[in-house]
Amino acid sequence: MKTKTPNNVNHIITTLSGCLLAMALQSTAAQAASTETARESSAVLTVQSQSVSAAHQKDSANVVITLRQELQQQWALIKYQQSEDQREAALERLSKQANEAVSQHPQSSELLIWQGIILSSLAGETGGLGALSLVDQARESFERSLALDPKALSGSAYTSLGALYYQVPGWPLSFGSDKKARQMLQQALQIDPDGIDSNYFYADFLVSQKEYRQARTVLDKALMATARPERPVADAGRRDEITQLLNRIADKDKDV
């Protein structure tokens, strides 16, 4: 014989079931809300992190620009306005400054270019066998810059490295090569066909090869290059060099 469950017990069970169901639904809703809040917080943190990263990159880029401008301005003053007997010591100090800048920003192709230019200039002032280690260091700086960004500073690494190749001795003393010089300088002109430096150094190379007619044409083009407002000292000095080179080859009418 079956025992009947009292009505009040059934009522209690029904009530408890309802309460448990409500609690379960509330728990599920709370978990969903918590998950959504976590997602929103994560998204906010991601956006904040990206903003901080972008700001840091911008600050770093601004620092690099400032360092590069300081190096190029000091270099121009030393090269074109410093007395000859003071240039070597001044370039030695500037090379240390460039080395420090590159050590702080080793991935900056622009700073590597200026490190190489300063070392090359120092080698020119030092002269002799002592200059060979400096040009080796300069070449390494230019090659590192090319690996990072061959078009940095309008292809200046190609221009400067090309100049080294025709200015330094060949094997066994150093790495000089007229063939590589021509390739590098022509590559620079592809990137910056109207630049004052790219045209000047290519013309200077052509003079070294006794290709005077073409050199004169390229020098004339260099003189027509647009002035660089941020580099007035360097532009004035380079234009003087172009004029001097034109005067030097004025009576050379035929290519040999």
C-alpha positions in Angstrom: 0.0 0.0 0.0 1.5 3.3 -1.1 2.0 6.1 1.4 0.7 9.4 0.3 3.0 12.5 0.6 1.3 15.2 2.6 0.3 18.2 0.6 2.4 20.5 2.7 5.5 18.4 2.0 4.8 18.6 -1.8 4.4 22.3 -1.4 7.8 22.6 0.4 9.5 20.5 -2.3 8.0 22.6 -5.1 9.1 25.8 -3.3 12.6 24.5 -2.8 12.9 23.4 -6.4 11.8 26.8 -7.5 14.3 28.5 -5.3 17.2 26.3 -6.4 16.3 26.9 -10.1 16.2 30.7 -9.5 19.5 30.5 -7.7 21.0 28.5 -10.6 19.7 31.0 -13.1 21.1 33.9 -11.0 24.4 32.2 -10.8 24.5 31.6 -14.5 23.6 35.3 -15.2 26.3 36.4 -12.7 28.9 34.2 -14.4 27.9 35.6 -17.8 28.1 39.2 -16.5 31.5 38.5 -14.9 32.8 37.0 -18.1 31.6 39.9 -20.1 33.1 42.3 -17.6 36.4 40.5 -17.8 36.3 40.7 -21.6 35.6 44.4 -21.5 38.5 44.9 -19.0 40.8 42.9 -21.2 39.8 44.9 -24.2 40.4 48.2 -22.3 43.8 46.9 -21.1 44.7 45.9 -24.7 43.8 49.3 -26.1 45.7 51.0 -23.2 48.7 48.8 -23.9 48.6 49.6 -27.6 48.3 53.3 -26.9 51.3 53.2 -24.5 53.3 51.2 -27.1 52.5 53.6 -29.8 53.4 56.6 -27.6 56.7 54.9 -26.7 57.5 54.3 -30.4 56.7 57.9 -31.2 58.9 59.1 -28.4 61.7 56.8 -29.5 61.4 58.0 -33.1 61.5 61.7 -32.0 64.7 60.9 -29.9 66.3 59.3 -33.0 65.5 62.3 -35.1 66.9 64.7 -32.6 70.1 62.7 -32.3 70.5 62.4 -36.1 70.0 66.1 -36.6 72.6 66.9 -33.9 75.1 64.6 -35.5 74.6 65.9 -39.0 74.7 69.6 -37.9 77.9 69.1 -35.9 79.5 67.1 -38.7 78.8 69.9 -41.2 80.2 72.6 -38.9 83.4 70.5 -38.4 83.8 69.6 -42.1 83.2 73.0 -43.6 83.9 75.6 -40.9 86.4 74.0 -38.5 90.1 74.8 -39.0 92.1 71.9 -40.5 94.2 71.5 -37.4 91.2 71.0 -35.2 89.1 68.7 -37.4 90.5 65.4 -36.4 90.1 65.9 -32.7 86.6 67.3 -33.3 85.6 64.3 -35.4 87.0 61.9 -32.8 84.7 63.4 -30.2 81.8 63.3 -32.6 82.5 59.7 -33.4 82.1 58.8 -29.7 78.8 60.6 -29.7 77.7 58.7 -32.7 78.8 55.4 -31.2 76.7 56.2 -28.1 73.7 57.1 -30.1 73.9 53.8 -32.1 74.4 51.8 -28.9 71.1 53.3 -27.6 69.3 52.8 -30.9 71.0 49.9 -32.7 68.0 49.4 -35.1 68.2 53.0 -36.4 69.3 52.9 -40.0 69.7 56.7 -39.9 72.0 56.8 -36.9 74.1 54.0 -38.5 74.5 56.1 -41.6 75.7 59.0 -39.6 78.0 56.8 -37.6 79.5 55.6 -40.9 79.8 59.1 -42.4 81.6 60.5 -39.3 84.0 57.5 -39.2 84.7 58.0 -42.9 85.5 61.7 -42.4 87.7 60.8 -39.4 89.6 58.3 -41.5 90.1 61.1 -44.1 91.6 63.3 -41.5 93.7 60.6 -39.9 95.2 59.3 -43.1 97.7 56.5 -43.5 97.4 53.0 -42.4 95.6 54.1 -39.2 92.6 55.1 -41.3 92.0 51.6 -42.6 90.4 50.3 -39.4 88.2 53.3 -39.4 86.9 52.8 -43.0 86.3 49.1 -42.1 84.1 50.3 -39.2 82.4 52.8 -41.5 81.6 50.1 -44.1 80.1 47.9 -41.4 77.8 50.8 -40.3 76.7 51.4 -43.8 76.0 47.7 -44.4 74.1 47.4 -41.2 72.0 50.3 -42.3 71.3 48.8 -45.7 70.2 45.6 -44.1 67.6 47.6 -42.0 66.4 50.1 -44.6 68.2 50.7 -47.9 66.1 53.8 -48.6 66.9 55.5 -45.3 67.9 59.2 -45.7 67.3 58.9 -49.5 69.7 56.0 -50.0 72.6 57.7 -48.3 74.1 54.4 -47.2 74.6 53.5 -50.9 76.1 56.9 -51.6 78.5 56.8 -48.7 79.5 53.2 -49.1 80.0 53.8 -52.9 82.3 56.7 -52.1 84.3 54.5 -49.8 84.7 51.8 -52.4 86.5 54.2 -54.9 88.4 56.2 -52.3 90.1 53.4 -50.3 92.8 51.2 -51.6 92.0 47.8 -53.0 93.2 44.3 -51.9 95.4 43.5 -50.1 95.4 46.8 -48.1 91.6 47.4 -48.1 88.3 46.7 -49.8 88.4 49.3 -52.6 86.6 48.4 -55.8 85.7 50.7 -58.7 83.2 48.1 -59.9 81.3 48.0 -56.6 81.6 51.8 -56.3 79.8 52.3 -59.6 77.1 49.8 -58.6 76.5 51.5 -55.2 76.5 55.0 -56.6 74.1 54.2 -59.4 71.8 52.4 -56.9 71.9 55.6 -54.8 70.9 57.6 -57.9 67.9 55.3 -58.5 66.7 56.2 -55.0 67.6 59.9 -55.1 68.1 60.9 -58.7 68.1 64.7 -58.0 70.0 64.8 -54.7 73.0 67.0 -54.3 75.1 64.3 -52.5 74.1 61.4 -54.7 75.1 63.3 -57.9 78.2 64.9 -56.4 79.8 61.6 -55.3 78.9 59.9 -58.6 80.5 62.7 -60.5 83.5 62.6 -58.3 83.8 58.9 -59.0 83.5 59.5 -62.8 86.3 62.0 -62.5 88.4 59.4 -60.8 87.7 57.2 -63.9 88.5 60.1 -66.3 84.9 60.1 -67.6 84.9 63.9 -67.6 82.0 64.6 -70.0 79.6 62.6 -68.0 81.0 64.0 -64.8 80.4 67.5 -65.9 76.8 66.7 -66.7 76.2 65.1 -63.3 77.9 68.0 -61.5 75.6 70.5 -63.3 72.7 68.5 -62.1 74.0 68.4 -58.6 74.2 72.2 -58.6 70.5 72.3 -59.5 69.5 70.2 -56.5 66.8 71.6 -54.2 68.2 73.2 -51.1 67.7 71.4 -47.8 66.4 74.0 -45.3 67.5 71.9 -42.3 71.1 71.6 -43.7 72.3 75.0 -45.0 75.9 74.6 -43.9 76.2 71.2 -45.6 74.5 72.5 -48.8 76.8 75.5 -49.0 79.9 73.4 -48.4 78.9 70.8 -51.0 78.1 73.4 -53.6 81.6 74.8 -53.1 83.1 71.3 -53.6 81.0 70.9 -56.8 82.3 74.3 -58.2 85.9 73.3 -57.4 85.5 70.0 -59.1 84.0 71.7 -62.2 86.9 74.1 -62.3 89.4 71.2 -62.0 88.0 69.4 -65.1 87.1 72.5 -67.1 90.0 72.0 -69.5 89.4 68.2 -69.9 87.3 68.0 -73.0 87.6 64.4 -73.8 87.0 61.2 -71.9 90.0 58.9 -71.9 
